[in-house]
Amino acid sequence: MRRVWAAVASVWVLLALVAIFAWSRPAPVTASQQTIVAVKGAKGATKYVVATVPGGAVHTTTHTSAVALP
């Protein structure tokens, strides 16, 4: 019976250590990301605009989205 209690205690200690390490870890810092976008203006002039995306949540694809039909 001692072995059973020792196994149960060791599992609880292991879970407690994992929980302590998980909660003591600092939250990840997401830096803002800057993206340069080319915009065509009047008379064909191209202007470059710096767009700042907070948290680095940028998602770009090389495919265009399909048009939703009514």
N, C-alpha and C positions, 0 to 999 in steps of 0.2 A: 504494500500500500504506500510505502514511502516513495517508491519510484513514481507512482502515479501522481502524488502530490508534488513531487519535484518537477515532473514534466509539466503539470498545470502551471506551477509557479514560474517556470522558465518561459513558457509561452506568454504569460501575462507580462513578465518583465520585458520580453522582446517587443510585444505590442506597445508597451508604455514608452520604450526607447524610440520606436518608429514614430509614435505620435508626438513626442517631444521634439524630435528632429524635424518633423513635418511642420509643426506650428511655429517653431523658432526660426525657420527659414524666411528671409525677407522676401517680400513680394517683388516679382520682376518689374523692372522699370522699362516702360515702352517709350522710346524717344520719338519725337515727331519726325516725320520724313518729308523731305522737300523733293518735289518733282517739277521738272521744267516742261512746260506744255507750249507747243507752237500753235499760235492762233493766227489765222489769216484775217486781216482787217480790210478796210476799204482800199480800193485801187490795187488789190493784190499784195499789199504790204504784209509781211510776216512779222508778227510780234511774238516775243518769248515771255511767258508769264511763269513766275515761280509760285507753285501751289504747295501749301504746307498742309500735310495730312496728319492730324493728331493721332498718336498711338501707332503709327506705322501701318494702318489698315489700308493697304493699297492692293487692289486686285485688277490686273490687266490681262487681257487675252488678245490673241491675234485673230479671233473669229468674231464676226458680228452676230448679234442676236437675231433670231428669226422674228418676222413681223407677225404679231398675233392677229388672226383673222376673226372678225365678229361672228 
